[in-house]
């Protein structure tokens, strides 16, 4: 065993985040870790990497019991983690970033010998077929390049276990394939891999064994070959049921929201148009960097546009700003939950009511009761797991945080939902709840614009799909008997 | 169980440690000089001494809520004091001198806020630069000298007068503190300030007019600094072009002390007022004990450092 835990528990206050975990990663295996958000995966990783300290139990690395108190300890033991949010310094180049925390080579007594360090890094990169320009600053690199840079950093020292936490969240399919090749090479050279993801196909493609977590407990460890998706989902949750798209032809109402010939000031979006009807879920699909996020930010009024018009109920928007959009009934679910959607340090209540906070001021007096009532009813409506309205949002699990984002969107009773990756990094259960919620809104006559980089999800959710590529929108496809290959074909088409 | 008990004690200490510190300081001074320190006269005296720092700090708390700095509050206070004094000498009544001083200071605050929000520049350096500009204007207004000749007695009433034993300034301070407590805690505006301070981008996406609210906070901060400046001139019966400058650092110190009061670690009015009390009691007690000024300065500076470090330790414990 590379890593083994015996009766490992972690308690916050009176709540067990992890209870009696007997977990093991064998030499040379790729081990998948799945479970809903809040199931305890992140907590386990944080304990193994020294971010949290265990409350009870034992951890063994290569057979000897260890006490991991700080991140440095785990690195010394050969355990490295690559996080969703990357730990690179933006203004440092590849060599500087990789040698952070390592002893740098010196020449002339004390001058840092970048040449020698660069050579050492290159030799490690060549070993695993990693190609990243080292002279570029981290902020100039693409998401997959950043991930690879971090992997290189992990491999500079003797790495026994490499933990990858949702490494493909912001990668396109092609980039994912490159990453998988490298992961397999690392694995072949003797590094065990612990792979955490919400994406089922990746788990089945990559892993040898899979461990399932549920509510802070380890449910089972199974061999990948001996299981399938349905069985895994069954282990992860008790009452989840996939709801496919109705094959029935839907009848939409009038056009509620339309945008034409949008170009953003940052020139990412060049010429984009779409219209969405009452009752419709309109998907916008495009590969990474096609400008879909910027398009929604632009029409919502968060980023400035230099061309184009936005119509709400056949009426042209006089100007674009988030506050006007919300007033009219248009909300944006931003893809960046922590950065652009939630005030992590504030309470659930403060977050939910923020868009309509002015409405609680009545003749100079603040109606705190109504505010409280509204927040409580949203929490109940969306089944947000929180101790009370005053709990800090940062203390909730990812899936529940995302529900707060939705509660916040729903509270202004919008007509148009602009959703950018609304199910990113949430658990299967929350994901399906969000799908149901959006479908429910559409059925009530609302209009929904939906962006996801997961084709399968797109096909599960959208009524119609608009293809976006290179900052421009192209054909609108009815979601009826089309396959993911067809959609990808449109995206890769030369225009 | 033992662990849990310790945790409780730690939490109580974190929540009220700052208050304990204040009580401890009072206790120590009381032990050394019970008769002078624990007299009713000294109590009202301390509250009056608190008032001017409190008025500046209340305003500045708003700007700290949105995670910006206004380093011009000290010079704004000097400016409005001089402006009001000059007006008073030229026959303007105290009431209008006060109003014009506050409005002029509010306009300076607006300019600060406008530049910071319109051009997305660091408030730290902009307000520092603005304070130079204001300093120049103040010097020009005063001719570089302390203004005291010809200031009518009516100008000094608010700063020195009393209701029986209770100084006007004390009453004013309490009223303003209550208003600001309500403003930050129970108005949409106050809530928005905290949301902006917590996450500016998310607030903007949520439809909060970030630039507008920030500019408003700068205006109020400027206006309050101006208010304090006039009060200071009224209290001492003269206006020096540098009279308010020292209040800037002290105001930020009180807010940092105040941030340690509650678990959230955000600027808050109660905390700020406790910070003001700690500062003033310390200055008062040290003076009564005839501690030399240089040592008072060393101690005051050390306390600011301790408060900031203490807050950091407190917030780390919470993780």
HADDOCK unambig.tbl for C-alpha pairs under 7 A between the chains (distance, minus, plus):
assign (segid A and resid 302 and name CA) (segid B and resid 205 and name CA) 6.57 0.50 0.50
assign (segid A and resid 322 and name CA) (segid B and resid 204 and name CA) 6.74 0.50 0.50
assign (segid A and resid 322 and name CA) (segid B and resid 205 and name CA) 5.81 0.50 0.50
assign (segid A and resid 322 and name CA) (segid B and resid 206 and name CA) 6.82 0.50 0.50
assign (segid A and resid 322 and name CA) (segid B and resid 207 and name CA) 4.63 0.50 0.50
assign (segid A and resid 323 and name CA) (segid B and resid 207 and name CA) 3.76 0.50 0.50
assign (segid A and resid 323 and name CA) (segid B and resid 208 and name CA) 6.24 0.50 0.50
assign (segid A and resid 323 and name CA) (segid B and resid 209 and name CA) 6.79 0.50 0.50
assign (segid A and resid 326 and name CA) (segid B and resid 207 and name CA) 6.32 0.50 0.50
assign (segid A and resid 339 and name CA) (segid B and resid 201 and name CA) 6.74 0.50 0.50
assign (segid A and resid 339 and name CA) (segid B and resid 202 and name CA) 6.52 0.50 0.50
assign (segid A and resid 340 and name CA) (segid B and resid 201 and name CA) 5.04 0.50 0.50
assign (segid A and resid 340 and name CA) (segid B and resid 202 and name CA) 3.98 0.50 0.50
assign (segid A and resid 340 and name CA) (segid B and resid 205 and name CA) 6.69 0.50 0.50
assign (segid A and resid 341 and name CA) (segid B and resid 202 and name CA) 4.50 0.50 0.50
assign (segid A and resid 341 and name CA) (segid B and resid 205 and name CA) 6.88 0.50 0.50
assign (segid A and resid 342 and name CA) (segid B and resid 202 and name CA) 5.63 0.50 0.50
assign (segid A and resid 343 and name CA) (segid B and resid 195 and name CA) 6.43 0.50 0.50
assign (segid A and resid 343 and name CA) (segid B and resid 198 and name CA) 5.38 0.50 0.50
assign (segid A and resid 343 and name CA) (segid B and resid 199 and name CA) 5.09 0.50 0.50
assign (segid A and resid 343 and name CA) (segid B and resid 202 and name CA) 6.50 0.50 0.50
assign (segid A and resid 345 and name CA) (segid B and resid 198 and name CA) 6.16 0.50 0.50
assign (segid A and resid 354 and name CA) (segid B and resid 206 and name CA) 6.57 0.50 0.50
assign (segid A and resid 355 and name CA) (segid B and resid 206 and name CA) 4.95 0.50 0.50
assign (segid A and resid 355 and name CA) (segid B and resid 207 and name CA) 5.70 0.50 0.50
assign (segid A and resid 355 and name CA) (segid B and resid 208 and name CA) 6.85 0.50 0.50
assign (segid A and resid 357 and name CA) (segid B and resid 188 and name CA) 5.67 0.50 0.50
assign (segid A and resid 358 and name CA) (segid B and resid 188 and name CA) 5.54 0.50 0.50
assign (segid A and resid 361 and name CA) (segid B and resid 187 and name CA) 6.70 0.50 0.50
assign (segid A and resid 361 and name CA) (segid B and resid 188 and name CA) 6.34 0.50 0.50
assign (segid A and resid 366 and name CA) (segid B and resid 186 and name CA) 5.68 0.50 0.50
assign (segid A and resid 366 and name CA) (segid B and resid 187 and name CA) 5.48 0.50 0.50
